[in-house]
Amino acid sequence: MNGDKWLAALALLLIMEGLLPFLNPDAWRQLFSKLLAMSDGQLRFLGLASLLCGGLLLLLL
């Protein structure tokens, strides 16, 4: 994997991260207020689930 693919992946990540606050800032604020109310264990579980889903997706590609 060369540097161009890493930069493309980073660009796609930034596009995906920016979509919700751009399209619906109120929903984005509500999402973050819910995340702030979660315990550390719940946040860690969400992080682990995200890591596993991303790893599985990479394996399928």
Secondary structure as a PSIPRED ss2 file (coil, helix, strand):
# PSIPRED VFORMAT (PSIPRED V4.0)

   1 M C   1.000  0.000  0.000
   2 N C   1.000  0.000  0.000
   3 G H   0.000  1.000  0.000
   4 D H   0.000  1.000  0.000
   5 K H   0.000  1.000  0.000
   6 W H   0.000  1.000  0.000
   7 L H   0.000  1.000  0.000
   8 A H   0.000  1.000  0.000
   9 A H   0.000  1.000  0.000
  10 L H   0.000  1.000  0.000
  11 A H   0.000  1.000  0.000
  12 L H   0.000  1.000  0.000
  13 L H   0.000  1.000  0.000
  14 L H   0.000  1.000  0.000
  15 I H   0.000  1.000  0.000
  16 M H   0.000  1.000  0.000
  17 E H   0.000  1.000  0.000
  18 G H   0.000  1.000  0.000
  19 L H   0.000  1.000  0.000
  20 L H   0.000  1.000  0.000
  21 P H   0.000  1.000  0.000
  22 F H   0.000  1.000  0.000
  23 L H   0.000  1.000  0.000
  24 N C   1.000  0.000  0.000
  25 P H   0.000  1.000  0.000
  26 D H   0.000  1.000  0.000
  27 A H   0.000  1.000  0.000
  28 W H   0.000  1.000  0.000
  29 R H   0.000  1.000  0.000
  30 Q H   0.000  1.000  0.000
  31 L H   0.000  1.000  0.000
  32 F H   0.000  1.000  0.000
  33 S H   0.000  1.000  0.000
  34 K H   0.000  1.000  0.000
  35 L H   0.000  1.000  0.000
  36 L H   0.000  1.000  0.000
  37 A H   0.000  1.000  0.000
  38 M C   1.000  0.000  0.000
  39 S C   1.000  0.000  0.000
  40 D H   0.000  1.000  0.000
  41 G H   0.000  1.000  0.000
  42 Q H   0.000  1.000  0.000
  43 L H   0.000  1.000  0.000
  44 R H   0.000  1.000  0.000
  45 F H   0.000  1.000  0.000
  46 L H   0.000  1.000  0.000
  47 G H   0.000  1.000  0.000
  48 L H   0.000  1.000  0.000
  49 A H   0.000  1.000  0.000
  50 S H   0.000  1.000  0.000
  51 L H   0.000  1.000  0.000
  52 L H   0.000  1.000  0.000
  53 C H   0.000  1.000  0.000
  54 G H   0.000  1.000  0.000
  55 G H   0.000  1.000  0.000
  56 L H   0.000  1.000  0.000
  57 L H   0.000  1.000  0.000
  58 L H   0.000  1.000  0.000
  59 L H   0.000  1.000  0.000
  60 L H   0.000  1.000  0.000
  61 L C   1.000  0.000  0.000
